[in-house]
Amino acid sequence: MSSPPFSLPNIPPQGRKIAPLPLRARSRSSGTPGSSQDIPTTHEAPSHDSSSGTSQSLSAGSTISQYQGSYQSPDTALSTHHLPPPARDGPGIAFQSSQPGSNSLSIEPQKTSTFRLLHNITPRPSSEPEQIPRPSSQGSPAGLTVSSLPTIATPDHGISQPLHTLYSDEKIAIPGTSETVERGISTRDEVHSDTTPQLAYPMLRPPPGGLRQRSVSDASDVSGNDENNGNTIPYDVRDEEAPQEPFFTSAFQTALQNGLGIANKVVTAIEKVIGSSEPSSDLGRLFKDARRLGTFRSSDTRTIAVLGDSGEGKSSLINALLHVPEIAKTGDIGAACTSVVTEYRQKTRDHTAPITIEVEYLSKSEIEDLIKELLWNYRQIFLPEVEEDTVDPKDYARYQRESEQAWSALEAGFKHQRGFNKQLLSDMAEGGLAKATSKLIQWAHELQWPGDGSSGTWKATADTAEECCEKTSIFMQDRFWPFTKIIRVYLSAQVLKTGVVLADLPGLQDTNLARVRATQTYLMKCDNVFIVAKISRAITDQSLKSSLYSILARHAPVEWEESGVKSLNLAIVCTKSEDINQKTARREFCGPDKKISPSMMEQLDKEIEDARRNNDKSLKKQLKRKQEFLLIDARSSHVKEGLQNAYASKIPGGRLEVFCVSNTTYEKFSRKGNAEMVRASGIPELRRFCHTITAGAQLLEAKHFLQSTLSSLLSSVELWASSSQPHPQVENRGQYDESIHTFLQEITAEISNKINQSKAEFQNSFREVLSDYLEQRNHFWEDAAETKGREWTFWHWTQYNAWCLNRGDHETAKRGHLNWNSELIWKMRIELAYQWGLLEDEIPTVFETLLQSIRTSFLNLQSHLRVHGFASALVQGIDFRIQDIEYKFSLLRQDFAREVKLIQRYASEPNDSSYIVSEMVPAYRAAAGESGTGKAARQRSIVQGRITNGTLFPHISTKIQANIDRLVQETFRDLYDAVNIVLGLIVSDVEMVLASKPQRVDDTRNQENLEEERRKEELKAETRVLNEKHEELLASISHI
């Protein structure tokens, strides 16, 4: 078995362009490679054409480079050469003009890297691309030259691009070839890949015989659209700029690549020792570890929830971010598609197919809860009071809509059953509900799931996005979708490769309580939330509030009203930015002291009119497109500023992230390879923001790999290679080994006791801070709730009934909006806020104290081994094991704190997944089901009786304690497992030393032993060289 040779990645130092000019391009320039003469910068003075007041031309030696690649399905294997793209900070396009008052934008160039050159994103950087010289302007339309048009200035890059190359779909012939490419896009050569065709982004490796000319079939468009059949080079997301985060710097990526090289060098060195023989158990373990580390990829993920109503462009946004058309089904396929959480994850090495699908079903108890909720939603329209004219028309319309949605779900699940009909469900006679519930639950348990339904999951693979949608559709339609919990789609997509998980959450139209609770629970565990709304809804402040409030107020109403969403990392994505009324936008954004100067718009009007007179349809189209995108850019800027100013006080850090995107523009121009128009769509900027979300976690995990895991491997390999060295002489070898074993057992027992003691101490702290307090204050909270409930008993019976019908959360013109559930727990929420704060402050103390105690035990073990003369590699290796434990403790502490916060929200927030709602809903529904004489009194008795029967707050307290206890048990079990794994590795290293045959200096050695020792010496020497390289590597990232 062989391993790739250790080599440095082809990443240039900071400060120079990622891809220097190829030889053919350099021959046209008098400057040296990489000099400022190769590519103009933003500091270069533009040359002006005296005959045109709005022109700026490129220098003769300058070049225009754009993104290239394919908008492809996961199964499209594409290996190509590329130039790095220009960068943008936003989706808009900045135009440079010599006219006074123009929207000229000057931005300092930044040091950036493309994803193609990053280890963690693609396996290997591509070779240097070949660039075709730009053709002369002789082929331009009549009377039109490059210098006669305004140029596009891309922020962060100094490459100004003539207008006609940006807005033209015209294709031009390349001298010396028979192919055509789009204007402004250089051709490229393609290399063969030694990977399977299913991989989306294979390693790039030149084929035997050199490079071959790219053919159109190499990057087919999965949609089959004819727009891409003209030999154009589609857009490639791998050439997008990486965020300016430490993890994405060339220095760190170089260190990471070098670390992989070291691990693979260890693999090669061990292979030489093994030869054709069977390795020992210790060497086999080290060989396996080295191979695993040689293919390291960061695995820590961050989940982004994508929320929005149907028709807002949510699915199209996900398709664009993934750069895979139709992987998320768009269009109106029924309410079912909004009811299933769908995750999009990066596929792993275990996923050999282009796409892997995992479907998780609801458990039996979850199905039963769902059926009960669906029956309530369906039957509420038949309640006596709802059928009368006393119900507000708006409320009746909502009840009717909820009933219809429930019927749709129930019909999908059970229409194949002979006895299923509306009569069964709507029987309001005594016992009718129990009969319907029992029958539906029986049918649900008899449901024949695809594959092995007893496992609760279903798995499949797909080769294309179309096949993926076809296979998942059975869980989004027909009988299975009501009982489908979550769908996970694993595929290869650039945005997912840095640990992003995109989660398409059900829309807000879902009224089923069980579904809403599941969505809220999932949402609160997400790391970021993207709220998707059409940009037309974000023009006025009232619309902005509506789009935000309708989502956040439902999931975190109290937090939203009191302090905003400080615990949620929120971003707004405004879609359909291309949908604009130009006349209205021109009045709004064009004029003195507005975003677009009148002179610029007047000049464009004049040029458009000139093109019309000259019957130059192509130029006219280009100029009108420029005018349109000026207005789009101005409106996007206006919307961003409006949202950020309106919600600064309610967002962490005081800044709301806002993105204005056009999914339509992205899909159209990514096929055509028009990089500037792709950037104008706003999708690359949003995708870059996604990468920043995971950058911190990726950095920590990669540093842990380099500083701890790789260090431990080198230490263990050196220890094995030194195991045949003369041992210290001891009088009783057996007694010596036994004493070491005994000490290891004592350390293991000591650490186990410390973990158990720490768990007990935290449980005591929880009991003192929260549990005892709950028991002491329950009756006070009940008294406060009773007072609130008594106030509502004086309401008119129609109002009281309306609140019961709406789970205690309703609004009328007379009463306004009032949430009974929030009112019932107001005193508990306020008093517990301080106690929750004390508990949160205790968490880092508990973890740090336990970590320090375990660290002390490991240092004692280290000292003991040193005293007994063990090799320095074993003694020093314990430092790396301690670092391993520190990293794992930090992850577990973060998870623990987040879960405690989630339990606090269940206790304090009156949303649909809260403890108070789950306790009160049965009473509300029982009251709403009353009818006949004395109904009003019975309703008040049912609700007030639930408040005052002495169990409401004790039940809430029990749920808090049970969930905290569950969390403590799980977390400390994980802590024990983490420490136990590290202890096991130390014990294995010690056993490896003790089990080796001690060789006295004067012993006679046979030829076989001499050969083995020679190989060990070679491995030891190689390991020391690798250790030196590793120390240099760690020094290079010490400042990061």
N, C-alpha and C positions, 0 to 999 in steps of 0.2 A: 504494500500500500504506500502510495506516495502522497506528498502534500505540496501545495503551492509554495514556491520559493518565497522567502522573506524579501519583500521589496517595499520601498517607499511609494506612496501614492503620488500621482502626478498633480500635486496641488501647489500652485505658485505662492510665493510669499505675499504677505499683506501689502497692498498698495499698487499691485499691478493687475491688469485685466486677467480674468480667469482663462480665456482662450486668446492667445496672441494671434496676430495676423498670420495666416498661412503663407507659405513660401511664394505662391503665385501672387498673392496680394502684396507681399513685401517687395517684390521686384518692381512694383510700380511706385514705391515710396523711397524717397532719398534718406529717410530717417532709419534709425536702428530699430530692431524689433522691440516692441513694448514701449517705444518712446511716444511722446505726445504727438509726433507727426503721423503716427499710424491712425490714431483715432482722435478727432477733435474733442476738446473738453468744453465745459460750460464757460470757461474763462476766455476762450478764444473769441476775438472780435469777429462778428459776422461781416461778410462782404455784401454790400448793398448794390443793387442795380438802380442806377440813377433814373432809369426810365419807368420804374415802378416803385410807388411809395409803400407797397406792402410786401416787398419781396426780401428774401434772404437766401443765398445760395450756399451749397456745400462746396468745400474746397475740392480741388481736382483729385487729391489723393485720398479723400475720405471715403468711407464705405458705409453702407446701410446694412445692418444685420437685424434679423427678426427671429422670433421663435419659429421653430419648425417641428413637425411631428405629426401625430395622429390623434384624432378624437376616436378612441378605439374601445372595443370590448375587451374584457380581461383575457380572452384567448388569443388576441392578436399579438404575435411575436414580432417585435420591431427593434432592430439594432441599427443605429444610425449615428452619424457625426453631427455635432451641433455647435453653433456659436452661442455664447451666453446672451440672455435677453437684456434689453433695457429694463430698468426698474421703474416702478411707480409707487407713489404713496397713496394714490387714490384712483378711483375708476375714471375720473374725468380726464380730459385731454387739454393740455395747455398749449396755446397757440402763440407763436412769436411773430411780431410784426413791427415794422419800423414806424407805423402810424402812431401819433401821439394818443395817449389814453388807451392803448391796446392792453390786452390781458397777457402781458409778457411775464414769464415766470422764471426766476433764476434760483437754482438750487445747487448746493454744493455736491459734487460727486461723492459717492460713498463706496466703501470697500465691501464688496458683496461676493457671494459664491452662489452658483446654481446648484440645484439638487443633484444634477448629474455627477457632480464632483464630491458628493458627500457619501461617506461609507455607509452610514445607517440607512440611507435612502435607496441607493443603487449599489450593486456589488462592486463595480469598478468604473473609474472614469473613462470616458471615451477618448479615442485618439484625437489629434488635432484635425479640425475639419478643413476642407478645401473650399476656398471662397472664389466665386466666379466674379470677374470684373464687371462693374456696372456698365450697361450699354450706354451709348451716347444718347443724347436727347433728340437725335434726328428723327426718331420714330414717334415723337410726341405729336399730339393733335396740331392741326394747322394753327400757326401763330402762337403756339404755347411751348414754352421752354421750362426747364427745371427752375431757372432763376426767376421766372415770372409769377411763381406761385408762393404764397406764404409757406413757412415750414413749421413742422410740428416739433416742439421741444419736449423731450421725454424727461420728467424729473429724475434726478439722480444720475443721469447720463448726459453726456455732451453730444450725443448723436442727433442732430436735427434732421428730420425727415421731410422731404417735399410732400406737399399735400396730395399730389396725384398718386404717389406710391401708397399712401395710406388709404385713401377712399376709393381707389380704383379696383375693380374686379378683373381688369384687363390682364391678359397673359401675354408674355413676350418671349420671343425666341432667344435662346442662349447661343452665342457664337460657338461654333465647333461641336454642337450637339444637335440631336434631332428632337429633343424634348422641349417643352415649354414650361415655364414657371410663372407664378404671379409676380407682378412688379414688386420690387422691394424685398423679395425673398430669394436668397441665394440657394443654389442647388447643393446637394450633398451626396456623398457616396455612402454606400451601406456595406456593413460587414456581416459575415455569417456569424451565427451564434452556435455554440456547442450545447445549448440547452434545449429542452423540449419545446415544441411549438406552443404548448399551452401557457408558458410563462409570459406575462405581459411585459416584463422589463428584464430581459436576459443579460447575462454578462456579455460585454462587447469584446470580441476577439477577432483579429483579421483572419480571413480564410487563407488556405494555401493558394499561392499565386497572386496574392495582393488583393486590392479592393476591386469591387465591381460596381458598375453604374446602377443606381437605384431604379427599380421599376415600380410602376403604379401598384401592382398586385401585392407589394410588400406591406402596404398599410391600407387595407381595404376598410371602407366605412361600414360599420355593422348595420347601420340603418338602411343601406342600399340606396341612399339618395343620390340622384344623378348629379348633384352639385359638385361632387368631388370626383367626377370621372374624367377630369381634364388634365391629368398629370400634375396637379398641384401638390404641394407638400403641406399636409395639415399641421396643426399646432401640437406641440409636445410640452406637456406640463413639467417634464423633467428639466427643462431649461428655464423655469421660473426661478427668481431669486429666493434664496433662503432668508428667513428673518434675521435681523441683526441681534442675535442672541448668542451667548458664549458657546452653547452647544454646537452651533452651526458655523463657528469660525474655522478658518482653514487650519489654525494652530491646533485646535482641539481635535478636529477631524483627522489631521495627520497623526496625532498621538493615538487616536483610537485605531486607525489603520495599522500603525506600527505595533500596537498591542496585539492585534489579530495576527500580525506577522510573527510575533514572538511565540504566541501559542502554537501556530502552525509549525514553527521551527522545532518546538518541543516534540510535536507529533513526529516529524521527520527523524529527530534524534532518537526517539524511543523505538521507532521502526528499525533503525540500524541495529539497536541492541537486541531486539527481538529476533530479527532475521527470519528464518523459516520455522523456528521453534515456537512452542506454546508459551506465552508469557506467564509469569507468576501472578498470583492474585493481586499483589500490591502493584506490580508494574502494569497489569491489565487495567486496574482501577485508574492509575495515573494517565494511561494512554486514552482511556475513555473520557476522562476529565479534560485532557488537552484537546481532543477532537471537538468536544462540546464548546469549549471556550474559543476555539479557532473559528467557530461560526456564530459568535455572539451577535445578537441583535437585541436592542432595548425592548423590553416587554411591558414596561409600565404604561398604562393607558389612561386617557382622560375622556370622559363621555360628554358629548355635546348633544343636548336635547334640542330638537327642531320642532317648534310649536307654531301652529297657525291653523286658521280655518281652511276648509276646502275652497279651492278657487283662488287662493292667494299665491300660488306658484311654489308651494313647499316641495312637492315631488320633483318639479323641474329644477329647483335649486339643488336638491340632493344629487340629481343626475349630473348637473354641471360641476359641482364640487368634486364628485367622484370621477368626472371626466369619462363617464360611461353612459351613453344614451339609453334611456328606457329601462335602466336597472330598477329604478323606483317607478312604479306604474303611475302614469299621469292620466288626467281626464276623469270623467264621471263614471265610475264603475260601481256606484252604489254606496250606501252608508257603511257597508262592511269594511271597506278599505280604511276607514277612519278609526276602527275599533281594535286594531292589533298593533302593538309596539313592534317596530322593525329596526333591528340594529344592523349597521354595516361595519364590518370589522376587517382588518388586514388578515389575509390568510397566512397560516403558519406552514412550517415545513411538513407537517402532517397532512396538509391539504394538497393533494397531488393534482386535483382537477382545477380548471380555471375558476370555478365557483363552487363553493360548498354551502349547503343550506341545512340549518338546524331549526326545527320547530319544537317548541315546548308547549305541552297542553296544560290546561288548568287541572289541579288536583281534584279529587272527588269532593272534598269539602268546599273548595272554591266554586266548583260547578253547582253545587247545591245552593250556595249563597247567591250565585248569579241568577239561577232560575227563580229564586224567591224575589229578587229585585226586578227581574223582567216581568214577572206576574203582577207585582204591585204597580209597575209603570203602566202595564196594559190595562189593568182593571180600574185604575183611578178615574178613568173617564166615565165609568159606570156607577160611581158612588152617587148616592141620592142627591147630595147638595151640588155636585158638579153638574148633574143633568138639569138642574133647575136654572132659572134665569137670574138667580142672585149672584152668580159668579161673574166676575169682571170678564169682558170679552177677550182681553189680552191673556188673562190667566187661562181661560178655556182653550184658546188657541194653542197655548203652550202644553196644557194637559193632553190635548188631542195629538200634538206633534210627538210628545213623549210616548203616548200610547201606540201610535203608528210605528215608531222606531222599535218599540218593544215587540210588537207583532212581527215586524220584519225579521228580527233576530230569532224569535221563537219559530216562525215559519221556516226559516232557513235550516234550523236545527232539527225540526220534527215533522216537516211536511210529508216525509216518506212513511210516517207511521199512520196506519189506517184510522185509528181513533182520534187523531189530532184534528181539531176544528175550533172555531171561535166560540161555539157553544160551551165547550169544555172549559175554556179559559174565562169566559164572562159570566159563569154561573155565580150569582151573588147570593144564592140561598145559603142557609147555614150548612157548613161542611163543604161547600163548593170549592173554596180556596184550598182546603186540605186535600181534597180529592185531586184537583188539578196539579198541585205541587207534587204529590206522591207519584202521579203518573208520569209527569215530565222528568222527575229525577230517575225513575226506573228506566225510562227510554234513554236518558243520557248515559247511564251506566252500561247500557247494552250497545252503545254506539261502537261501530267497528272502525277503529282508527287505521290509517294506512300503516303497514308494517306491524311491528310489535307494539300495540297500544298500551300494554301493561307497563312498559318502561317510562311512559310519560313523555317521550320524545320521538321525533322522526327525523331522519337524515337522508339527504340526497345530494347529488352533484349535478352541475349543469356546465355546458360548454359555452353558452352564450347568454347574454342578458335576456333575450327573448325566451329561451328555454327556462331560465330562472324564474321569470314572471309567470310562465305557464305552470311551473311546478308549485310555486307559492300561492297561486290563485285559488287552489282548492281550499286553502286555509284562510282566504280572505273573502270567499263566497261560499255558497251552498251550506252543507250541514255542519262543517267543522269550524267555521270562523267564530261563532259565538263562544266556543270553548277553547280557542287558541290563546295562549298566554303571551307568547313572544316569538318572533321569527328572527333568526340571526343569519345574515348573509356574509360569508367570508369570500373576499376577492382581493385582487391586487390593484390598489389605487394609490396614486401618489399622496393624496391627502391623508390616507390611513397609515402610511408607512412610518410616520413619526409617533404613532401611538394614539392617534385620534380614533374615537368611535363615534360615528354619526347615528343618532337615534331618532327615527321618524315616529313621533308620538301622535296618538289619536287626536283628532280635532276637537274643538270645544263643543261641537254639536252633540257629542255623546252625553246622554242624560242618565244612563244607567249608573246607579250609585256604586255598584261593584267595580265597573270599569273605571269610573272616575277615581275611586280610591286607589286602584292599581296604578293609574297614570300619575296621581299625585305622589304616591310612594316612590315611583321610579324617578319622577322629576326631582324630588328633594335629594336624591342620591347622585344626581348628575353634577358634573363639575362646572359646566357652562350651559346657558340656555340661549338659544337663538329664537327670537320671536319674529315670525315672518308675516309681513302684511304688505299689501299693494301700496305703492308710493302715493297713489291717489288718496288713500286713507290718512296719509301722514302730512297732508298739506296744511290743515288747520290744527290749532292746538286742541280743540275739542275732539277731533278725530284721533290725534295722538293719544290723548288720555283714554279714549274708548278702546283703542287697540291694545294698549298696555293693561288697562284696568280689567278688561274682560278676561284676561288670562291670569294676571297676578293676584287680583283681588279674590279670585275663586280658589287659588291654591294657598295663598298666604294673606288672608284679608286683614288681620290685625297688624301684622308686620308691615304690610303695604301702607296702611292708613297711618300708623304711628311713626315709622322710621324709614319707609321705603323697603327695598329688598337688599339690605346690606349683606345678607348671608348668601345671596345668589349672584353669581357672576353672569351678568346679563348683557346681551347685545341685540340690537334691532337690525333686521335685514329687510329693507324696502325693495320689493320686487317690481318688475314691469316698468323699469325706469325709461324704457324706450316708448312707452305709451304716453305721449305728450301732445297737447294742443298748442301748436307753435304760435298761433296768434295770441292766445292768452299768456303763454310764457314770455312772449316778446314784450307785451305790455308790462309784465311783472318784473322782468329781470334786465331789460335793456333800457338804458337811459343814463343821464348824468348821475353820478354817485351810485350807480347800480353795478351789478356784477359784470355786465357786458357793456362796453362803451358804444355809444351811437355810431362813432366813426367806423368801428370794425363792422358792425352790421350793415351800415350804408355801403361800405366798400364791397361786401359780399353781395348785396343786392345788385350793385352796378356790374360786378363780374358775372353774376348769374344772367342778367339781362343781356350782356355782351355775348355770352355763350349761346343764349337763345337766338339772338339776331344772326349769329354765325352758323346756326343750326348744328352746334357742337353738343349733341346730346350727352356724350360721355362726360365732358367737362362740367356741363350743367348739373348732372347727377352728382358728381363729386362735390361741387360747391354747395349744393343744397344739403348734402349729407353733413358737410362740415357745419353748416348753419344749424342744422338740427341738433348736432351733438354739442354745440356751444350752449344751446338752450337746455339740453338735458343736464349738462354739467352744472350749469347755473342753478337749476332747480334742485339737483341733488345736494349741492352745497347749502342751499336754503333749508332743505329738510333736515340735514344733519345738524345745522346750527340750532334750528328750532327745537329738535328733540333734546339735544345736549343741554340747552339752556333751561328747558322746562323740567328736566328730571335730574339735574346735577346733584341736588340735595338728597335724592333717594337712591343713589347708586354708589357702590363702594369706590372710594377714591374721588368721588365727585365728577366722574367723567363717564358718560354713557357711550359705548361703542356703537356707531351707526354705519351701516353699509348700504349703498344704493346700487342695485345690480339689475342686469337684464339677462335673464336666462336665454331669451330668444336670440339676442345679439351674440352671446357666447357660443351657442350651438351652431349658428349660421357661419360665423367667421372663424371658429376653430376648425371647421371642415375645410375652409378655404385657405387657412394658414395665415390670415391677416392678423399679425400679433398685436398691432396697435388697437385694432377694433376689439380684439379679445380683452385687452387690458381695459379698454373703455367700458366693457361690460361690467366691470367691478368684481368679477368672479376671482381672478388671480389675487386681488388684494384680500378678499375674504378668505381665500384658501391659505394665504400667508399668515393671516391672523389665527387660523386654526392651528398652524404649526407652532405659533408662539404659546399657545395654551399648553402644549405638551413639552415645550423646550426645557423647562426647569426640571421636570421629572426625568426626562431623558438624560439630562446632564448628570443628575445625581446617580442614576443607575449606571451610566457609562463610567463615571469616576469610580464608583464602587467596583466595577469590573476591573479597571486598571490598577487601582490602589490596593484592593483587598484580594479579590478572587484570583487574579493573575499572579499576584505576589505569592499567595499561598501555594499555587501550583508549582511555581519555580522552586519554592522552598522545599516542597515535598519531593520533587524530582531530584533535587540536589541531595536530599537526605537519603533517598534510595540509592543513588549512585555512590554515596559514601558509606553505605551500610556494611561493606566488606573490609573497612579499615580496622586496624587493631583496636580492640576494646580496652577500656581501663581494666586493669587486673583486679579481680575481686576473689576473695577466698571461697565464697559459696555462691556460685552463679545462680542456682535455683532460688536461694533465699533472696538474693538481690532482685531477681525478676519479680518474685512474689511481692516484695515490698513496694515496687513500682506499681504493680497491679492494684494493690491495696490502697495506695495513695490515690490512684485514678478513681477507684470506686468511692472513696471518701469525698473527693472533689465533686463527683457526679451527684452523690446524695446531698452534699452541702448546697449545691446550686438548686437542686430540686426543692429542698426545704426553703430556700430563700424565695423562690417563686411562689410557693404555697403561702409563705408568711406574708409576702407582699399582697397576694390576692386577698387574704384574710384582713389585712390592714385596710385595703381599699373598701372592702365590704363593710368594715366597721365605720369608716369615714362616711360612706354613703348612708349607713343607718343613722349616724349622728346628724349629718347635714340635711338629709332629705326624708328618709323613711320615717324616723321618729317625728319629724316635723309634720309630715302628712297626717299621721295618726292624731297628733295633738290639735291640728287645725281643721280637721274634716267637718266637725259640727258647726264651726264658725262659718265655713264656706257654705254649708247647707242653709244656715239661717239667712245669709245674704242672698242666696239663690231663691229661697222661699219668698223673700220680700219682693224680688223682681217678678216672680211668677204670679204673686198676688195682684200686682199692678195690671197684669194682662187679663186677669179674670174679669175686670170691669169693662173690657172692650166689648164692642158689639159682636154678637155671635158670628156674623159673616166674616168679620176681620179675624177673629180667633180661629175660625175654621180655615181661612186662607193660609194662615201661618202653619197650622197643622199639616195642611196639604203640601206645604213647601219645606218640610223638614225644619221648621222654625226660622227659616231665612227668607224673608219676603219684603216686598215694597209696594206701597199704595200711595196714591196722591195725598191722602189725608194723613196717614201715619209716617210717610216717608220710608226710608230703608231701615230695617231693624233686624238684627240677628239675635234671636233668643239664646242660642247656644253660647255666643260671645258674652251676652249679659249674665248668663248663669255662672260662668267661671271667671268673671271679672276680678273678684276678690282673690281667688286662688292664683290667677295668673300674676297679679301684682305682687302678692306676698312671696310666691315661689321664685320670682325673678332673681332675688338676692341669693336664695338657696342654690339655684342652678349655677349662678356665678361662682359661688364657693366651690361647688363640685367641679366645675370646669377648671378652676385654679388648682385643684388638687391633682388633676390628671398628669400634667408634666412633672410634678413633684414625685408622684408615685413611680412613674416610669424612670425618671432620672435616678432616684434612690435605688431602685432595683438594678438598674444598669451599672451603677457604681459598685454595688455589692457584688454583682457577677464579675465585673472587671477585676475586683480585688481577688476573687477566687482564682481567676485565670492567671493573674500576676503571681499568686502564691505557687500555682502549678509551674509557671515559668521558672521561678526561683528554685523550686525543688529539682527540676530537671537540670538546671544549670549547675547546682551544687553536686549533683550526681554525675557530672561529666558528660552529659549528652551533647550531641553535635550542635553547633551554633545554628545550623539551619533549622533544627527542630525548636530550639529555644526562641530564636527570633521569629519563627513562623507563628508563634502564639500572638504576637502583636497584630498580625494580619487577621487572625481569627477574631480578635477583639473588635477590629474594625468591621468585620462582617456582622457581628452581633449588633454593633451600634447602628449600622444601616438598617437592619431588619427591625430593630426596636423603633427607629424613627418612623418607619412605614406603619407599623402596628399602632403606634401612638396616634398618628394622624387619623387612621381609620377609626380608632376607638373614640377620639374626640368628635369626629363627624357623626358617629352613631349616637352618641350621647345628645348631641345637638338635635338630631332627628327625633329622638324620644321626647325631648323638651318641646319640640314643635307639635308633636301629637298631643301633648298634654295642654299646650297653651293656645294653639290655633284652632278656631272653630270651623275648620274646613271639613270637607266630606270624609277625610280619612282620620279625623281626630277622635280621641277617646270620648269626648262629650257627645259628639254626633252619634257615634255607635251606641251609646247608652240611651240617648233620647229618641232616636228614630222609631223604635218599636212603639213607644208611647204616642208619638205624633201620628203614626199610621193607625193605631188602634182608635185614637180619638177621631181621626178623619173618617173612619169607617162606621161611626155611629149614625143612626138615623131615627126618625120618629119623634114622638113626644118626649120632652126632657133631654133631647140630644145635647143642647148647649151645656147643661149642668153636668152631664156625664163626660163631655169632652174636657171640661175644666177639672173635673175630678181625676180623670185619667192622667193628664199632664201634670197637674199639681201634685197628685199622689206619687208620681215617679220622682218628682223633685224632693219630696219630703219624707219618703219612706225609709230614709236612713242608709240607703245602699249606693246612691249616686256617686258621691265622692270617695267612699271606700273602694268601690269598683275601679274608679280612675286611679286611685293610689295603688291598688293591686296590680293594675296593668303597668304602671310606671316601674314598680319594684320588680315585677316579673321580667320585663324587658331589660332593665339594667342588670339583673342577675344573670340572664341569658348572655348578655353582652360580655359581662365579666368572665363568665365561664369559658366562652369561646375565645376571648382575647388571651387570657392567661394560658389556655391550652396551646394556642398558637405560639405564644412566647416560649413555653416549655419545649415545643417541637423545634423551634428555631435554634434554641440553645443546645438542645440535645443533638441536632444534626452537626453543629460545629464541634461539640464535644466528641462526637463519633469520629470526626475527621482527625482530631488530635489523638484520640486513642488509636486509630488506625496507623498514624505515623509512629507513635511510640511502639506499638506492636510490631511494626515493620522493622524497627531497630532491634527490638529484643529478640525477634524471631530469626534474625540473620545469624549465620554461623560465624562466631568470633574466630578470627584468624590471628594466631600468635605470630610474631615477627619471624621466629626461627622455624616455623612449620614448613614441611615440605609440600609443595604445591604441584599438582599434576597439570598436564597440558590444558585440559578442559577448564580447570579453575583459572589458569593464567589467561586464557582467551576471554573468559567472562569478566575477569578483573580489568582486562584491557578495554573491553567495551564500556565498562562502567567508568573507567578513567576518562574515556572519550566523551561520554555523556556528561560527566562532571565538568570537564573543561568547557564543553559546549554550553552547559547551563550557566557557568560563571560568565561567559561572554554575553549570554542573553540577559543575565542579571544586570550587567553593566549597561546594556542598551535600555533595559527597563528603568534603571535609575535615571538615565538621561531623559527618558520619556516622561517620568514623573516630574522631573525638574522643569520640563517644558510647559507643564500645565499647572504648576504650583500657584500661579497667579490667577488662575481661572476659578 
